[in-house]
Amino acid sequence: MYYRGLADISSLRKEYQRHMSSFDKNSKKTQYKMSAGILTKKGFDYFITPAKGFRQILKCEARQMIEKTGKRYEDFKFYKVWE
């Protein structure tokens, strides 16, 4: 139901966008406010540790990196492109 709510024109969608992203009117692109992290569990508690060495890349750049490995690009799939 959560994902359905984000696709709707309800207040949930607006709240999510307000907290998780911002729209740059000059470039007409969405800038996300989140960063990569590693989820760890200690006992019954969970922590997110900021990941180092990650950067956002454009989809076209990701596609080129994946195709250089000889694999076919698919949305929503994990690819290891470097060691």
ZINOR-V179982 format. One record per residue. N is the residue number from 1. PHI is phi in degrees with one decimal (NA if undefined). Layout:
# ZINOR-V179982
n=N phi=PHI
n=N phi=PHI
This chain:
# ZINOR-V179982
n=1 phi=NA
n=2 phi=-59.7
n=3 phi=-66.1
n=4 phi=-61.5
n=5 phi=-63.3
n=6 phi=-71.6
n=7 phi=-82.8
n=8 phi=-83.5
n=9 phi=-97.8
n=10 phi=-76.7
n=11 phi=-69.7
n=12 phi=-60.4
n=13 phi=-61.5
n=14 phi=-64.5
n=15 phi=-64.7
n=16 phi=-59.2
n=17 phi=-62.5
n=18 phi=-64.8
n=19 phi=-89.6
n=20 phi=-106.1
n=21 phi=-153.7
n=22 phi=-142.0
n=23 phi=-103.4
n=24 phi=-89.6
n=25 phi=-67.3
n=26 phi=-69.7
n=27 phi=-89.2
n=28 phi=57.6
n=29 phi=-128.7
n=30 phi=-87.0
n=31 phi=-108.0
n=32 phi=-85.8
n=33 phi=-97.5
n=34 phi=-108.4
n=35 phi=-128.9
n=36 phi=-69.4
n=37 phi=-154.5
n=38 phi=-115.6
n=39 phi=-86.6
n=40 phi=-126.7
n=41 phi=-118.1
n=42 phi=-130.4
n=43 phi=67.4
n=44 phi=-101.3
n=45 phi=-106.1
n=46 phi=-118.2
n=47 phi=-135.0
n=48 phi=-113.6
n=49 phi=-101.5
n=50 phi=-56.9
n=51 phi=-82.3
n=52 phi=-105.1
n=53 phi=85.8
n=54 phi=-100.5
n=55 phi=-146.4
n=56 phi=-79.6
n=57 phi=-123.9
n=58 phi=-72.0
n=59 phi=-59.4
n=60 phi=-65.7
n=61 phi=-68.3
n=62 phi=-62.6
n=63 phi=-59.2
n=64 phi=-63.1
n=65 phi=-62.7
n=66 phi=-68.6
n=67 phi=-65.6
n=68 phi=-66.5
n=69 phi=-81.2
n=70 phi=90.5
n=71 phi=-96.7
n=72 phi=-90.6
n=73 phi=-72.9
n=74 phi=-136.2
n=75 phi=-63.8
n=76 phi=58.7
n=77 phi=-129.6
n=78 phi=-86.1
n=79 phi=-128.8
n=80 phi=-97.7
n=81 phi=-109.2
n=82 phi=-153.6
n=83 phi=-85.7
